[in-house]
Amino acid sequence: MPAAALKPKPLPTQSTAKRPVLLDLPYAPVEKRPLPPGRPRDWYITHNRRLKALRLAIALLDSGVYVPNQARNETIRTTAELIGVHPPSDTTCHMVRALMRYSR
């Protein structure tokens, strides 16, 4: 008898597509920890830029901007102002669009 025939069939899972998912607590950011010491300055700059780009990409997706073509520099900077982040540079805006592109 094949081994696959001996495995029990898994139970069906609940689908969240049919009903909304309720959040029991409001969103709270993760507690910040200090960055590791001893790295070159460029590493810290790149790391913080990636974090900022990720925050902006999430905020844009939450606001309904799903395609990188819709995320122009002005849109990204307006979103940064709304969520309380310093205005991003052109490089960070490019990184936001890249994150949106490759998340699909």
RAKA-V700730 format. One record per pair of residues at least 4 apart in sequence whose C-alpha atoms are under 8 Angstrom apart, sorted by the first residue. I is the first residue (numbers start at 1). J is the second residue. D is the distance in Angstrom with one decimal. If there is no record, write none. Layout:
i->[I;I]
j->[J;J]
d->[D;D]
This chain:
i->[1;1;2;3;15;16;16;39;39;40;41;42;43;44;45;46;47;48;49;49;50;50;50;51;52;52;52;53;53;53;53;53;53;54;54;54;55;56;56;56;56;56;57;57;57;57;57;58;59;59;59;60;60;60;60;60;60;61;61;65;65;66;66;67;67;67;68;68;68;68;68;69;71;71;71;72;72;73;73;73;74;75;76;76;76;77;77;77;78;79;80;80;80;80;80;81;81;81;88;88;89;90;91;92;93;94;95;96;97;98;99;100]
j->[5;6;6;7;19;20;21;43;44;44;45;46;47;48;49;50;51;52;53;92;54;92;95;55;56;85;92;57;92;93;95;96;99;58;96;99;59;60;76;79;80;96;61;96;97;99;100;62;63;79;83;64;65;66;71;76;79;65;66;70;71;70;100;71;100;101;72;97;98;100;101;97;75;76;97;76;93;77;90;93;78;79;80;88;93;81;87;88;82;83;84;85;86;87;88;85;86;87;92;93;93;94;95;96;97;98;99;100;101;102;103;104]
d->[7.0;7.9;7.1;6.9;7.8;6.4;6.4;6.4;7.4;7.1;6.4;6.1;6.0;6.1;6.1;6.2;6.4;6.2;6.1;6.4;6.1;7.7;7.5;6.3;6.2;8.0;7.7;6.0;5.9;7.2;6.2;4.9;7.8;6.2;6.7;7.3;6.2;6.1;7.0;7.1;6.5;6.7;6.2;5.5;7.6;6.9;6.5;6.1;6.2;7.1;7.7;6.4;5.3;7.4;7.9;7.5;6.9;5.1;5.5;6.3;6.8;7.4;7.3;7.0;6.9;7.3;7.9;5.0;7.5;5.9;6.1;7.9;5.7;6.2;6.7;6.3;7.9;6.1;7.2;6.0;6.0;6.2;6.2;7.8;6.7;6.3;5.4;6.3;6.3;6.3;6.0;4.9;6.5;6.0;7.4;5.9;6.9;6.8;5.7;6.4;6.3;6.2;6.3;6.2;6.4;6.3;6.2;6.3;6.1;6.2;6.0;7.3]
